[in-house]
Amino acid sequence: MSYVEDATKLAGETSARGQLARSVRAFFAERLTRPFFMSPRDVGLFLRSARTDRAINRMRRQHGARAAFEAAYSATSDPWGSASLRYGYQRRKYDHIVALLPSRQFRKALDLGCGLGLLSQRLTARADETLGLDVADAAIKLARAYAKGVGRLTFAQGDVLDLPHELNGRFDLVVIADTLYYLSPLKNELLKMLACRVADLLAPGGICLIADHFFFSADIDSRTSRRIHDAFSWSPRFSVVSHHRKPFFLVTILEKRGLIDAIVNP
Protein backbone atom coordinates (compact mmCIF):
# COMPACT_ATOMS: atom_id res chain seq x y z
CA MET A 1 0.00 0.00 0.00
CA SER A 2 1.40 3.44 -0.95
CA TYR A 3 2.00 6.34 1.37
CA VAL A 4 -0.96 8.20 -0.16
CA GLU A 5 -3.24 5.22 0.39
CA ASP A 6 -2.00 4.87 3.98
CA ALA A 7 -2.63 8.53 4.65
CA THR A 8 -6.11 8.40 3.09
CA LYS A 9 -7.03 5.33 5.17
CA LEU A 10 -5.71 6.93 8.37
CA ALA A 11 -7.62 10.13 7.66
CA GLY A 12 -10.83 8.13 7.16
CA GLU A 13 -10.34 6.18 10.38
CA THR A 14 -9.57 9.40 12.28
CA SER A 15 -12.67 11.04 10.87
CA ALA A 16 -14.79 8.02 11.83
CA ARG A 17 -13.38 7.98 15.36
CA GLY A 18 -14.03 11.69 15.67
CA GLN A 19 -17.60 11.27 14.50
CA LEU A 20 -18.12 8.40 16.97
CA ALA A 21 -16.68 10.47 19.81
CA ARG A 22 -18.96 13.39 18.96
CA SER A 23 -21.96 11.05 18.87
CA VAL A 24 -21.08 9.56 22.27
CA ARG A 25 -20.63 13.04 23.78
CA ALA A 26 -23.96 14.17 22.35
CA PHE A 27 -25.67 11.01 23.65
CA PHE A 28 -24.56 11.55 27.25
CA ALA A 29 -24.99 15.33 27.12
CA GLU A 30 -28.61 14.91 26.06
CA ARG A 31 -29.30 12.45 28.89
CA LEU A 32 -27.57 14.53 31.52
CA THR A 33 -29.75 17.52 30.64
CA ARG A 34 -32.95 15.44 30.39
CA PRO A 35 -35.04 15.58 33.62
CA PHE A 36 -35.04 12.31 35.54
CA PHE A 37 -38.35 10.45 35.54
CA MET A 38 -38.09 9.94 39.29
CA SER A 39 -36.26 11.92 41.95
CA PRO A 40 -34.98 10.62 45.32
CA ARG A 41 -37.82 12.52 46.96
CA ASP A 42 -40.32 10.34 45.09
CA VAL A 43 -39.31 7.38 47.24
CA GLY A 44 -41.58 8.94 49.84
CA LEU A 45 -44.47 8.68 47.39
CA PHE A 46 -44.01 4.92 47.07
CA LEU A 47 -43.79 4.51 50.85
CA ARG A 48 -46.93 6.57 51.33
CA SER A 49 -48.74 4.57 48.65
CA ALA A 50 -47.73 1.29 50.29
CA ARG A 51 -49.13 2.43 53.64
CA THR A 52 -52.42 3.41 52.03
CA ASP A 53 -52.66 0.10 50.18
CA ARG A 54 -52.07 -1.86 53.39
CA ALA A 55 -54.79 0.11 55.17
CA ILE A 56 -57.22 -0.49 52.29
CA ASN A 57 -56.50 -4.22 52.29
CA ARG A 58 -57.18 -4.46 56.03
CA MET A 59 -60.40 -2.49 55.74
CA ARG A 60 -61.54 -4.41 52.66
CA ARG A 61 -61.29 -7.77 54.43
CA GLN A 62 -63.62 -6.52 57.15
CA HIS A 63 -65.99 -4.12 55.41
CA GLY A 64 -65.67 -4.61 51.63
CA ALA A 65 -63.93 -2.71 48.85
CA ARG A 66 -66.18 0.32 48.57
CA ALA A 67 -66.09 1.01 52.32
CA ALA A 68 -62.30 0.69 52.26
CA PHE A 69 -61.91 3.32 49.54
CA GLU A 70 -64.51 5.59 51.14
CA ALA A 71 -62.48 5.45 54.35
CA ALA A 72 -59.20 6.17 52.54
CA TYR A 73 -60.55 9.26 50.78
CA SER A 74 -62.37 10.46 53.89
CA ALA A 75 -59.26 10.23 56.07
CA THR A 76 -57.18 12.51 53.81
CA SER A 77 -57.67 14.55 50.66
CA ASP A 78 -54.70 12.84 48.98
CA PRO A 79 -54.33 9.19 50.16
CA TRP A 80 -51.52 8.24 47.73
CA GLY A 81 -49.79 11.62 47.53
CA SER A 82 -50.69 11.91 43.85
CA ALA A 83 -51.57 15.61 44.03
CA SER A 84 -48.71 16.64 46.29
CA LEU A 85 -46.29 19.13 44.77
CA ARG A 86 -43.58 17.44 46.84
CA TYR A 87 -43.57 14.47 44.45
CA GLY A 88 -43.13 14.71 40.69
CA TYR A 89 -43.36 11.05 39.69
CA GLN A 90 -47.14 10.76 39.43
CA ARG A 91 -47.47 13.96 37.39
CA ARG A 92 -44.82 12.78 34.94
CA LYS A 93 -46.45 9.36 34.79
CA TYR A 94 -49.83 10.86 33.87
CA ASP A 95 -48.19 13.10 31.27
CA HIS A 96 -46.49 10.04 29.72
CA ILE A 97 -49.75 8.10 29.66
CA VAL A 98 -51.58 10.86 27.78
CA ALA A 99 -48.63 11.31 25.40
CA LEU A 100 -48.83 7.61 24.45
CA LEU A 101 -52.39 7.93 23.15
CA PRO A 102 -52.90 7.79 19.37
CA SER A 103 -52.57 11.25 17.85
CA ARG A 104 -56.22 12.05 17.30
CA GLN A 105 -58.88 14.02 19.11
CA PHE A 106 -61.40 11.85 20.92
CA ARG A 107 -65.09 12.55 21.16
CA LYS A 108 -65.81 11.21 24.66
CA ALA A 109 -63.34 9.74 27.16
CA LEU A 110 -64.01 7.64 30.25
CA ASP A 111 -61.53 7.46 33.15
CA LEU A 112 -62.45 4.32 35.11
CA GLY A 113 -61.25 4.44 38.71
CA CYS A 114 -60.48 8.14 38.42
CA GLY A 115 -59.64 8.74 42.09
CA LEU A 116 -58.82 12.44 42.49
CA GLY A 117 -59.38 13.00 38.77
CA LEU A 118 -55.85 14.23 38.06
CA LEU A 119 -55.52 12.04 34.96
CA SER A 120 -59.10 12.92 33.98
CA GLN A 121 -58.08 16.58 33.89
CA ARG A 122 -55.26 15.79 31.47
CA LEU A 123 -57.61 13.82 29.23
CA THR A 124 -59.67 16.98 28.61
CA ALA A 125 -56.87 18.13 26.29
CA ARG A 126 -57.48 15.07 24.11
CA ALA A 127 -61.26 14.63 24.33
CA ASP A 128 -64.28 16.85 23.70
CA GLU A 129 -65.91 15.42 26.85
CA THR A 130 -64.45 13.44 29.74
CA LEU A 131 -66.24 11.44 32.42
CA GLY A 132 -64.45 10.20 35.54
CA LEU A 133 -65.95 7.34 37.54
CA ASP A 134 -64.83 6.05 40.93
CA VAL A 135 -66.33 3.57 43.38
CA ALA A 136 -65.99 6.02 46.30
CA ASP A 137 -68.29 9.02 46.67
CA ALA A 138 -65.59 10.65 48.80
CA ALA A 139 -63.16 10.43 45.87
CA ILE A 140 -65.70 12.01 43.52
CA LYS A 141 -66.22 14.96 45.87
CA LEU A 142 -62.47 15.53 46.03
CA ALA A 143 -62.09 15.15 42.25
CA ARG A 144 -64.70 17.84 41.68
CA ALA A 145 -62.89 20.15 44.08
CA TYR A 146 -59.50 19.55 42.42
CA ALA A 147 -61.01 20.12 38.97
CA LYS A 148 -62.86 23.33 39.82
CA GLY A 149 -62.85 25.52 36.74
CA VAL A 150 -61.88 22.71 34.32
CA GLY A 151 -64.39 22.55 31.48
CA ARG A 152 -65.87 19.57 29.62
CA LEU A 153 -65.20 17.31 32.63
CA THR A 154 -67.73 15.57 34.86
CA PHE A 155 -67.44 13.04 37.67
CA ALA A 156 -69.83 10.42 39.01
CA GLN A 157 -69.80 7.45 41.36
CA GLY A 158 -69.57 4.12 39.57
CA ASP A 159 -68.34 0.59 40.20
CA VAL A 160 -66.25 -1.07 37.48
CA LEU A 161 -67.98 -4.35 38.40
CA ASP A 162 -71.48 -2.91 38.02
CA LEU A 163 -71.48 -0.34 35.24
CA PRO A 164 -74.89 0.65 33.81
CA HIS A 165 -75.67 -0.61 30.31
CA GLU A 166 -76.64 2.95 29.36
CA LEU A 167 -72.92 3.65 29.03
CA ASN A 168 -72.45 1.06 26.26
CA GLY A 169 -70.99 2.40 23.04
CA ARG A 170 -70.81 5.98 24.31
CA PHE A 171 -67.02 6.34 24.41
CA ASP A 172 -64.19 6.29 21.90
CA LEU A 173 -61.58 6.29 24.69
CA VAL A 174 -61.53 4.35 27.96
CA VAL A 175 -58.57 4.76 30.32
CA ILE A 176 -58.03 2.43 33.29
CA ALA A 177 -54.99 3.45 35.32
CA ASP A 178 -53.91 1.77 38.58
CA THR A 179 -57.39 0.40 39.21
CA LEU A 180 -57.96 -3.24 38.31
CA TYR A 181 -55.27 -4.72 40.57
CA TYR A 182 -57.33 -3.57 43.56
CA LEU A 183 -60.06 -6.06 42.67
CA SER A 184 -59.93 -9.16 44.85
CA PRO A 185 -59.91 -12.01 44.15
CA LEU A 186 -58.65 -11.14 40.68
CA LYS A 187 -59.19 -14.40 38.84
CA ASN A 188 -58.63 -14.89 35.12
CA GLU A 189 -62.37 -15.39 34.54
CA LEU A 190 -63.05 -11.96 36.06
CA LEU A 191 -60.39 -10.35 33.88
CA LYS A 192 -61.90 -11.87 30.74
CA MET A 193 -65.32 -10.57 31.78
CA LEU A 194 -63.91 -7.10 32.45
CA ALA A 195 -62.21 -6.99 29.04
CA CYS A 196 -65.55 -7.74 27.39
CA ARG A 197 -67.36 -5.21 29.59
CA VAL A 198 -64.89 -2.45 28.71
CA ALA A 199 -65.23 -3.33 25.02
CA ASP A 200 -68.99 -2.86 25.39
CA LEU A 201 -68.38 0.71 26.56
CA LEU A 202 -66.46 1.58 23.39
CA ALA A 203 -67.70 2.45 19.94
CA PRO A 204 -66.13 0.36 17.14
CA GLY A 205 -62.55 1.48 16.64
CA GLY A 206 -62.46 3.00 20.12
CA ILE A 207 -59.26 2.96 22.17
CA CYS A 208 -58.69 1.35 25.56
CA LEU A 209 -55.55 2.31 27.49
CA ILE A 210 -54.55 0.31 30.56
CA ALA A 211 -51.76 1.42 32.89
CA ASP A 212 -50.55 -0.38 36.01
CA HIS A 213 -47.48 -0.27 38.19
CA PHE A 214 -44.68 -2.70 37.35
CA PHE A 215 -41.40 -2.95 39.25
CA PHE A 216 -39.82 -6.26 38.24
CA SER A 217 -41.03 -9.69 37.13
CA ALA A 218 -40.40 -11.43 40.47
CA ASP A 219 -42.63 -8.95 42.32
CA ILE A 220 -46.07 -10.43 43.10
CA ASP A 221 -47.96 -7.19 42.43
CA SER A 222 -46.07 -6.69 39.17
CA ARG A 223 -47.07 -10.18 38.06
CA THR A 224 -50.68 -9.23 38.75
CA SER A 225 -50.27 -6.19 36.52
CA ARG A 226 -48.88 -8.42 33.78
CA ARG A 227 -51.88 -10.77 34.07
CA ILE A 228 -54.25 -7.83 33.66
CA HIS A 229 -52.53 -6.62 30.51
CA ASP A 230 -52.29 -10.13 29.08
CA ALA A 231 -56.01 -10.76 29.64
CA PHE A 232 -57.01 -7.63 27.76
CA SER A 233 -54.44 -8.25 25.02
CA TRP A 234 -55.75 -11.78 24.45
CA SER A 235 -59.39 -10.71 24.36
CA PRO A 236 -61.00 -11.34 20.95
CA ARG A 237 -62.79 -8.01 21.35
CA PHE A 238 -59.54 -6.05 21.04
CA SER A 239 -56.57 -5.65 18.75
CA VAL A 240 -53.29 -4.62 20.38
CA VAL A 241 -52.02 -1.26 19.20
CA SER A 242 -48.89 -1.12 21.37
CA HIS A 243 -47.23 -2.19 24.61
CA HIS A 244 -44.98 0.12 26.64
CA ARG A 245 -42.82 -0.44 29.69
CA LYS A 246 -41.86 2.77 31.44
CA PRO A 247 -40.11 3.35 34.77
CA PHE A 248 -42.27 1.42 37.24
CA PHE A 249 -45.41 1.04 35.11
CA LEU A 250 -46.82 -0.78 32.10
CA VAL A 251 -49.10 0.65 29.42
CA THR A 252 -51.11 -1.36 26.92
CA ILE A 253 -53.11 0.36 24.20
CA LEU A 254 -55.88 -1.59 22.47
CA GLU A 255 -58.43 -0.89 19.76
CA LYS A 256 -61.93 -2.32 19.80
CA ARG A 257 -62.42 -4.60 16.85
CA GLY A 258 -65.47 -4.19 14.64
CA LEU A 259 -67.93 -7.05 14.24
CA ILE A 260 -66.71 -8.03 10.77
CA ASP A 261 -63.06 -7.90 11.82
CA ALA A 262 -63.76 -10.07 14.87
CA ILE A 263 -65.41 -12.69 12.66
CA VAL A 264 -62.77 -12.68 9.92
CA ASN A 265 -59.81 -12.55 12.34
CA PRO A 266 -60.98 -14.34 15.50
Order of alpha helices (4+ residues) and beta strands (2+ residues): alpha-alpha-alpha-alpha-beta-alpha-beta-alpha-beta-beta-alpha-beta-alpha-beta-beta-alpha
